[in-house]
Amino acid sequence: NTVELFKPAKYEDQAEVVVLWGTNPAWHSPAASGMVMTKLRNMGCKTVVVDPRLTPDASKADVWLPIKPGTDIAMMLGWMNYIIENKLYERIPGYEDFAEKFTNLPFLVDARDEVKLPPVVQDITADGRLLRASDVFDDCDSENEGYVYWDKANGLTKAFALGPDNEASYQPELFGSFDVTLKDGTVVQCKTAFQAYKDRCKEWTLEKTAQVTGCEADQIEKAIEIYCSTGHGGIVIGVATDQQPNSVQAALGVAALDSMTAHLGHYGCPSID
């Protein structure tokens, strides 16, 4: 129930930005989530609506993006590219600490793609998979498997469970590519997961995103700027994105956006409250 999600009268740090992606609370739940969105807007919350329809919520939004149906992933890649290229995540307090400790963005991606999937979904593994510690270190096997990251001071390091006694020693690189020598002597170039996102979405300029999605480039830019203007907010995804072939990737795209911008680390993010 969205009333429980936002609790606008209870917390100071309520949602300050809400992106309604393929959802319209004013229609589907006017007495509950629709009412809450009205309260949030009255409290100064900015809203972005991504929806082909001019819904009641879209009519009241700071930005309405009338997206072409089925192009949600293109829009998300465009958002990611603009955010990464302009380092908008740096506007969110504590983003680096959140990205390092609560996401797999620092983990190294193994360029060798050993995952075999049907042709329709092969693009999912085009960057490879996360590098396993057992491929690198002699003392790692299935019993103590893990992932690896590139430590700023010590180089290649196996990831470990963080706690108050050791988290200060965790200093991973968030971006970059590194030559890694596997335990069989093979040298492979690996990149951080954040770098993989950067490389994958770099072609999705505002202009290309606008062309594919049917939205105006300046409005896409304005929407992204609003989204990254505060940590207290995030994206609400609707059932509409579940009714198309790329629905899984749409859900992952929303999770990735709220993670790389550290919205997930703040009150007011619809995914956590």
N, C-alpha and C positions, 0 to 999 in steps of 0.2 A: 504494500500500500504506500503510495507516494507521500501521503501525509506523514507516515513514519520515516520516510527517507529524508525529507528536508527539515521537518520540525522548525519552520521559520521563526516561531515565537519563542522557542526554547533556547537556541544557541546564538551567540553573537556571530560566530563564524558560519553563517548560513551560506547557501549557494549564492555566489555573486555573478556567476555566468552559467547558464544552462544551454547546452546544444541539444535540441530536440531533433534527432535524426530518424526520420521515418515514423514519427509518432505524434499524436495530436491529443493531449490530455483533455482539452476543452470539449472534444467530441466523445472520446471513449470512456471518460470518467469525470464528468463535469462536477459532481458533488464532492469528489475526493482530490485526485491529482490535478484536475482542472482548477479547483479552488485554490490549491496550494500554489500553482503557477501564477494565478492572479495575485496572491499575497506576495509572492517573491518579486514580481514585477513592481508592485506598489512599494516594496522596500528598496527598490533600485537595482534589482537583479537584471542584468542584460541577457537577452536570449537570441540565439541563432536557430533558425529552423531550416533543415535540409529536407525538402519534400516537394514533389512535383505539383502538389495541390496548394492553392491559396486557402489554407485552413484558418480557423479563427486564431490559433496560436501564431501562424505565419503572418497574419495581418497585423499582429501586435509586436512582431519581432523587430529587433534592431537590424537584423539582416535576414532576409529570406532568400535561400538558394533553391530555385525551382529546378532541381536536378533531373536530368533525363533518366527514366527508370532503368535500373540495371547497371548504372555507372558509379555505384557507391565506392567501389575499390579504387577507381581512377581518382575520385575526389579525395579519398583518404591518402593516397600516394602523393597527390598534390599538396595536401596539408603537411604531410611528413617532410617533403622536400623543402617547402618554404620554412617550416619550423627549424629544421636542421641547418639549412644554409644561412639563415639569419640568427641562429642560436637563440631562438625565442624561449627555449626552456630555461635559459639563464635568468629570466625574469621571475621565475617561480622560486621562492625562498626554499632552500634545502634540496633543490633538484638533484645536485650532484650526489649528495649523501643518499638520497632515495634511490637514484638510478644504480649506484654502486652496490647498495646493500639489499635492495628488495626486488631487483630485476636480474635477468640474465644478460643484460646488454653488455657487460664487460667480458663475458665468456667468449672464448675463441671459437670461430667457426672453421671446421675442417673443410678445405676446398675439395677434397676427394668425395664425390657424391656416390656413396655406396647404397643409397636407398633407391630401390626400384619400384616405381609406381606406374599406374596406367598412364598413357600419353596425355589424357585430359587433365591430370593433376601433376605432371612432371615439373611444371614451373615452380611448384611449392618448394622443391628441394634443389633449385638451381644453384643456390649458394652453398650447398652441402649441409652438413649437420654439425652440431656442437662437438668439438674435439673431446674424446674420452681420455681420461688420465691413464687408463690402461694401455693406450697406444703410445704413451710417452715415457712413463716411469716404470722401472723394473719391479718395484714393490707394490704395484697396483694391479688388481685383478677383479674378477666379478664380486669378490667379497668386500672390497673397499673401493669400488668404482667411484668416479666423480668426474667433474669437468675441470678445465684449466683456464687461467687468465694470465695476462701479462702484468706483473707487478712493476710499479714505477721504479723501485729500487733493486729488486732481485730477479727480474726477468720472469721466465716461465715458472708458474707456481700452480699447484693443485688447489682448487677451491676447498674451503673448509666451512664448517658451521660457525657462524658468528655469535659471539657472546660478549659480555662486558669486559672480560679479561683479555680478549684478543682482537676486538674489532678495530682498534687503533692501528694494528699492523696490516690491515687490509687496505691496500692502496693500488687499485687496478687502473689500468688505462681504459678509458671509455671509447676512444677512437684509435685507429691505426691498424697497420698490417705488419706481421712479424714472421720471420723465418723460424720454423720449429723443426728440430731434429727429433724424429721418432725413435723409439728404442730399437728398431730394426736398421737404423742408420739413414733412412729416407728423410730428406729435407722437404718440407711442404710449407707453402706460405699460407698463413692463417690470418684472419681479420677478426676484430671484435664484432659481436652481434650488432652493436650500434653502427659500426662502420659498414656492415652488410646492409643495414637499412639505408644508410646514406647513399651507398653505391647503387642499390636497387631502384631508389626513387628519384635519382638525380635528373632523369629525363623528363620528369613530370613538373615542368615549369607551370607557372600560372596560366600562360597562354595555351599550352597543350591541354591542361586540365579543363580550361574553359571550353576549348574546342570539343573535347570528348563529352563533357557533362552537360553542355548547353547553358552554362551559367556565365555571367560576366566576370572577367578576371579581377576587376577592381572590387567586386562584391565578395569574391572568394578570399581575396587578400584581407578585406575588412573583417570578414567572419573569423579568419585565423587570428588576426590581431586581437579581436575581442576575446576569443577562446584563451589566448595566452596572456591576457591582461591581469589575471589573478590566479592564485592556486586554488581558491575556494570555488570549485565548479567542476564541470566535466561534461561528458556526453551521455545522453540517454538514447539508447538504440531501440527502434520499434520493430514490431513483428513483420513489417513490410520487407525488411532486409532478409528475413528468413524464408521468403517465398521466391527465391531465385537461385540459380546455380552457384553463385559465389557467396552464399549466405555464411558459410563457415569463415571465409576470409574476412567478411565484413565484421563479424564479431571479434575476430582476432585483431583487425585493424583498429577498432575502437579501444580495445584493451591496450594495444601498443601505443596509441596516441596518448591515452590517459597515463600510461606508465612513463614514457620518455619525457613527458612534460611534468611529471611528478604531481599531477592532479590527484592521483590515488593516495598521495601522502598527506592530504589536507582534508579537514572537515568541509562539507559542502559538495564533495564529489558524489554523484548519484550511485556510483559503483560500490561505495563502501559504507555510506551512512546508514 
